[in-house]
Amino acid sequence: MPYQPNVRETNSNTRLSDAHRDAAVDLLTSHVASGRLTIDDFDGRAAQAYAAVTHADLDDVFRDLPAPATSKQIASKAVASTPVASTPIEPQSPQRPPMSRELLAWASVGVLCLTIWAVTSVATGNFLYPWPVWVIGPWGAMLALHRVTGMPMGCTSR
Protein backbone atom coordinates (compact mmCIF):
# COMPACT_ATOMS: atom_id res chain seq x y z
CA MET A 1 0.00 0.00 0.00
CA PRO A 2 1.50 3.38 -0.95
CA TYR A 3 2.14 6.16 1.50
CA GLN A 4 -0.86 8.32 2.31
CA PRO A 5 -0.13 11.20 4.67
CA ASN A 6 -2.65 11.84 7.43
CA VAL A 7 -4.32 8.47 6.75
CA ARG A 8 -3.37 5.86 9.31
CA GLU A 9 -4.33 2.28 8.52
CA THR A 10 -1.06 0.81 9.79
CA ASN A 11 1.15 1.26 12.82
CA SER A 12 3.40 4.34 12.52
CA ASN A 13 6.39 2.11 13.21
CA THR A 14 5.71 -0.06 10.16
CA ARG A 15 8.63 -0.05 7.74
CA LEU A 16 8.24 1.58 4.31
CA SER A 17 8.77 0.06 0.89
CA ASP A 18 10.46 1.78 -2.03
CA ALA A 19 7.03 2.22 -3.64
CA HIS A 20 5.89 4.16 -0.54
CA ARG A 21 8.93 6.45 -0.74
CA ASP A 22 8.46 7.01 -4.48
CA ALA A 23 4.77 7.80 -4.00
CA ALA A 24 5.66 10.26 -1.24
CA VAL A 25 8.16 12.05 -3.51
CA ASP A 26 5.57 12.12 -6.31
CA LEU A 27 3.15 13.74 -3.87
CA LEU A 28 5.83 16.30 -2.93
CA THR A 29 6.27 17.00 -6.64
CA SER A 30 2.56 17.78 -6.94
CA HIS A 31 2.91 20.20 -4.01
CA VAL A 32 5.74 21.96 -5.89
CA ALA A 33 3.58 22.14 -9.02
CA SER A 34 0.73 23.69 -7.04
CA GLY A 35 3.06 26.27 -5.47
CA ARG A 36 3.00 25.01 -1.88
CA LEU A 37 6.72 24.15 -1.87
CA THR A 38 9.78 25.82 -3.33
CA ILE A 39 12.46 23.81 -5.10
CA ASP A 40 14.73 24.12 -2.05
CA ASP A 41 11.95 22.85 0.23
CA PHE A 42 11.30 20.00 -2.16
CA ASP A 43 14.99 19.00 -2.22
CA GLY A 44 15.16 18.79 1.56
CA ARG A 45 11.88 16.96 1.92
CA ALA A 46 12.64 14.52 -0.90
CA ALA A 47 15.92 13.65 0.81
CA GLN A 48 14.00 13.06 4.05
CA ALA A 49 11.45 10.91 2.22
CA TYR A 50 14.12 8.72 0.63
CA ALA A 51 15.88 8.38 4.00
CA ALA A 52 12.65 7.51 5.84
CA VAL A 53 12.43 4.06 7.34
CA THR A 54 8.95 4.07 8.92
CA HIS A 55 5.61 5.78 8.33
CA ALA A 56 6.34 8.04 11.29
CA ASP A 57 9.44 9.33 9.50
CA LEU A 58 7.33 10.30 6.49
CA ASP A 59 4.74 12.04 8.66
CA ASP A 60 7.38 14.67 9.46
CA VAL A 61 7.88 15.34 5.74
CA PHE A 62 4.17 16.18 5.28
CA ARG A 63 3.54 17.86 8.65
CA ASP A 64 2.48 21.25 7.22
CA LEU A 65 1.02 20.15 3.87
CA PRO A 66 -2.63 19.35 3.14
CA ALA A 67 -3.71 15.78 2.50
CA PRO A 68 -3.99 14.68 -1.13
CA ALA A 69 -7.30 15.01 -2.95
CA THR A 70 -7.96 11.28 -2.89
CA SER A 71 -5.95 8.37 -1.61
CA LYS A 72 -6.90 6.36 -4.72
CA GLN A 73 -4.83 8.71 -6.90
CA ILE A 74 -1.72 8.06 -4.84
CA ALA A 75 -2.38 4.32 -4.70
CA SER A 76 -2.81 4.07 -8.46
CA LYS A 77 0.37 6.10 -9.04
CA ALA A 78 2.44 3.83 -6.77
CA VAL A 79 1.00 0.67 -8.32
CA ALA A 80 1.58 1.98 -11.85
CA SER A 81 5.18 2.93 -11.07
CA THR A 82 6.02 -0.44 -9.50
CA PRO A 83 7.77 -2.55 -12.16
CA VAL A 84 6.46 -6.04 -12.79
CA ALA A 85 9.25 -8.62 -12.83
CA SER A 86 7.78 -10.66 -15.69
CA THR A 87 7.34 -7.67 -18.01
CA PRO A 88 10.53 -6.62 -19.83
CA ILE A 89 11.10 -2.90 -19.89
CA GLU A 90 11.91 -1.68 -23.37
CA PRO A 91 13.55 1.70 -23.86
CA GLN A 92 11.39 4.18 -25.68
CA SER A 93 12.87 5.79 -28.73
CA PRO A 94 12.92 9.57 -28.53
CA GLN A 95 10.88 11.56 -31.02
CA ARG A 96 13.04 12.88 -33.84
CA PRO A 97 12.13 15.49 -36.37
CA PRO A 98 11.69 14.13 -39.88
CA MET A 99 14.77 14.03 -42.11
CA SER A 100 13.34 16.82 -44.24
CA ARG A 101 13.63 19.24 -41.29
CA GLU A 102 17.23 18.27 -40.75
CA LEU A 103 18.02 18.80 -44.43
CA LEU A 104 16.20 22.13 -44.42
CA ALA A 105 18.18 23.31 -41.38
CA TRP A 106 21.45 22.20 -42.98
CA ALA A 107 20.64 23.91 -46.27
CA SER A 108 19.51 27.13 -44.56
CA VAL A 109 22.65 27.40 -42.46
CA GLY A 110 24.76 26.53 -45.51
CA VAL A 111 23.18 29.29 -47.59
CA LEU A 112 23.59 31.77 -44.73
CA CYS A 113 27.29 30.92 -44.32
CA LEU A 114 27.91 31.10 -48.08
CA THR A 115 26.13 34.47 -48.23
CA ILE A 116 28.25 35.88 -45.41
CA TRP A 117 31.41 34.56 -47.05
CA ALA A 118 30.45 35.96 -50.47
CA VAL A 119 29.52 39.40 -49.11
CA THR A 120 32.76 39.68 -47.14
CA SER A 121 34.78 38.53 -50.15
CA VAL A 122 33.17 41.14 -52.38
CA ALA A 123 33.45 43.86 -49.73
CA THR A 124 37.18 43.29 -49.24
CA GLY A 125 37.88 42.82 -52.95
CA ASN A 126 39.77 39.58 -52.22
CA PHE A 127 38.89 35.93 -52.54
CA LEU A 128 38.73 34.92 -48.84
CA TYR A 129 39.40 31.46 -47.53
CA PRO A 130 36.24 29.38 -48.16
CA TRP A 131 35.50 28.71 -44.50
CA PRO A 132 31.82 27.67 -45.05
CA VAL A 133 33.05 24.26 -46.22
CA TRP A 134 33.93 23.52 -42.57
CA VAL A 135 30.31 24.16 -41.58
CA ILE A 136 28.55 22.61 -44.56
CA GLY A 137 30.85 19.63 -45.14
CA PRO A 138 30.94 17.78 -41.78
CA TRP A 139 27.26 18.47 -41.10
CA GLY A 140 26.30 17.24 -44.57
CA ALA A 141 28.51 14.17 -44.17
CA MET A 142 26.72 13.26 -40.93
CA LEU A 143 23.32 13.71 -42.56
CA ALA A 144 24.41 11.48 -45.46
CA LEU A 145 25.76 8.86 -43.04
CA HIS A 146 22.50 8.92 -41.14
CA ARG A 147 20.50 8.56 -44.35
CA VAL A 148 22.59 5.60 -45.56
CA THR A 149 23.02 3.68 -42.30
CA GLY A 150 19.89 4.68 -40.38
CA MET A 151 22.13 5.44 -37.42
CA PRO A 152 20.39 7.73 -34.87
CA MET A 153 21.63 11.30 -34.60
CA GLY A 154 22.09 13.39 -31.48
CA CYS A 155 21.86 12.30 -27.87
CA THR A 156 19.62 9.24 -27.68
CA SER A 157 20.11 8.38 -23.99
CA ARG A 158 18.95 10.38 -21.01
C-alpha positions as CSV (number, residue, x, y, z in Angstrom):
1,M,0.0,0.0,0.0
2,P,1.5,3.4,-0.9
3,Y,2.1,6.2,1.5
4,Q,-0.9,8.3,2.3
5,P,-0.1,11.2,4.7
6,N,-2.7,11.8,7.4
7,V,-4.3,8.5,6.7
8,R,-3.4,5.9,9.3
9,E,-4.3,2.3,8.5
10,T,-1.1,0.8,9.8
11,N,1.2,1.3,12.8
12,S,3.4,4.3,12.5
13,N,6.4,2.1,13.2
14,T,5.7,-0.1,10.2
15,R,8.6,-0.1,7.7
16,L,8.2,1.6,4.3
17,S,8.8,0.1,0.9
18,D,10.5,1.8,-2.0
19,A,7.0,2.2,-3.6
20,H,5.9,4.2,-0.5
21,R,8.9,6.5,-0.7
22,D,8.5,7.0,-4.5
23,A,4.8,7.8,-4.0
24,A,5.7,10.3,-1.2
25,V,8.2,12.1,-3.5
26,D,5.6,12.1,-6.3
27,L,3.2,13.7,-3.9
28,L,5.8,16.3,-2.9
29,T,6.3,17.0,-6.6
30,S,2.6,17.8,-6.9
31,H,2.9,20.2,-4.0
32,V,5.7,22.0,-5.9
33,A,3.6,22.1,-9.0
34,S,0.7,23.7,-7.0
35,G,3.1,26.3,-5.5
36,R,3.0,25.0,-1.9
37,L,6.7,24.1,-1.9
38,T,9.8,25.8,-3.3
39,I,12.5,23.8,-5.1
40,D,14.7,24.1,-2.0
41,D,11.9,22.8,0.2
42,F,11.3,20.0,-2.2
43,D,15.0,19.0,-2.2
44,G,15.2,18.8,1.6
45,R,11.9,17.0,1.9
46,A,12.6,14.5,-0.9
47,A,15.9,13.7,0.8
48,Q,14.0,13.1,4.1
49,A,11.4,10.9,2.2
50,Y,14.1,8.7,0.6
51,A,15.9,8.4,4.0
52,A,12.6,7.5,5.8
53,V,12.4,4.1,7.3
54,T,8.9,4.1,8.9
55,H,5.6,5.8,8.3
56,A,6.3,8.0,11.3
57,D,9.4,9.3,9.5
58,L,7.3,10.3,6.5
59,D,4.7,12.0,8.7
60,D,7.4,14.7,9.5
61,V,7.9,15.3,5.7
62,F,4.2,16.2,5.3
63,R,3.5,17.9,8.7
64,D,2.5,21.3,7.2
65,L,1.0,20.2,3.9
66,P,-2.6,19.3,3.1
67,A,-3.7,15.8,2.5
68,P,-4.0,14.7,-1.1
69,A,-7.3,15.0,-3.0
70,T,-8.0,11.3,-2.9
71,S,-6.0,8.4,-1.6
72,K,-6.9,6.4,-4.7
73,Q,-4.8,8.7,-6.9
74,I,-1.7,8.1,-4.8
75,A,-2.4,4.3,-4.7
76,S,-2.8,4.1,-8.5
77,K,0.4,6.1,-9.0
78,A,2.4,3.8,-6.8
79,V,1.0,0.7,-8.3
80,A,1.6,2.0,-11.8
81,S,5.2,2.9,-11.1
82,T,6.0,-0.4,-9.5
83,P,7.8,-2.5,-12.2
84,V,6.5,-6.0,-12.8
85,A,9.2,-8.6,-12.8
86,S,7.8,-10.7,-15.7
87,T,7.3,-7.7,-18.0
88,P,10.5,-6.6,-19.8
89,I,11.1,-2.9,-19.9
90,E,11.9,-1.7,-23.4
91,P,13.6,1.7,-23.9
92,Q,11.4,4.2,-25.7
93,S,12.9,5.8,-28.7
94,P,12.9,9.6,-28.5
95,Q,10.9,11.6,-31.0
96,R,13.0,12.9,-33.8
97,P,12.1,15.5,-36.4
98,P,11.7,14.1,-39.9
99,M,14.8,14.0,-42.1
100,S,13.3,16.8,-44.2
101,R,13.6,19.2,-41.3
102,E,17.2,18.3,-40.8
103,L,18.0,18.8,-44.4
104,L,16.2,22.1,-44.4
105,A,18.2,23.3,-41.4
106,W,21.5,22.2,-43.0
107,A,20.6,23.9,-46.3
108,S,19.5,27.1,-44.6
109,V,22.7,27.4,-42.5
110,G,24.8,26.5,-45.5
111,V,23.2,29.3,-47.6
112,L,23.6,31.8,-44.7
113,C,27.3,30.9,-44.3
114,L,27.9,31.1,-48.1
115,T,26.1,34.5,-48.2
116,I,28.3,35.9,-45.4
117,W,31.4,34.6,-47.0
118,A,30.4,36.0,-50.5
119,V,29.5,39.4,-49.1
120,T,32.8,39.7,-47.1
121,S,34.8,38.5,-50.2
122,V,33.2,41.1,-52.4
123,A,33.4,43.9,-49.7
124,T,37.2,43.3,-49.2
125,G,37.9,42.8,-52.9
126,N,39.8,39.6,-52.2
127,F,38.9,35.9,-52.5
128,L,38.7,34.9,-48.8
129,Y,39.4,31.5,-47.5
130,P,36.2,29.4,-48.2
131,W,35.5,28.7,-44.5
132,P,31.8,27.7,-45.1
133,V,33.0,24.3,-46.2
134,W,33.9,23.5,-42.6
135,V,30.3,24.2,-41.6
136,I,28.5,22.6,-44.6
137,G,30.9,19.6,-45.1
138,P,30.9,17.8,-41.8
139,W,27.3,18.5,-41.1
140,G,26.3,17.2,-44.6
141,A,28.5,14.2,-44.2
142,M,26.7,13.3,-40.9
143,L,23.3,13.7,-42.6
144,A,24.4,11.5,-45.5
145,L,25.8,8.9,-43.0
146,H,22.5,8.9,-41.1
147,R,20.5,8.6,-44.4
148,V,22.6,5.6,-45.6
149,T,23.0,3.7,-42.3
150,G,19.9,4.7,-40.4
151,M,22.1,5.4,-37.4
152,P,20.4,7.7,-34.9
153,M,21.6,11.3,-34.6
154,G,22.1,13.4,-31.5
155,C,21.9,12.3,-27.9
156,T,19.6,9.2,-27.7
157,S,20.1,8.4,-24.0
158,R,18.9,10.4,-21.0
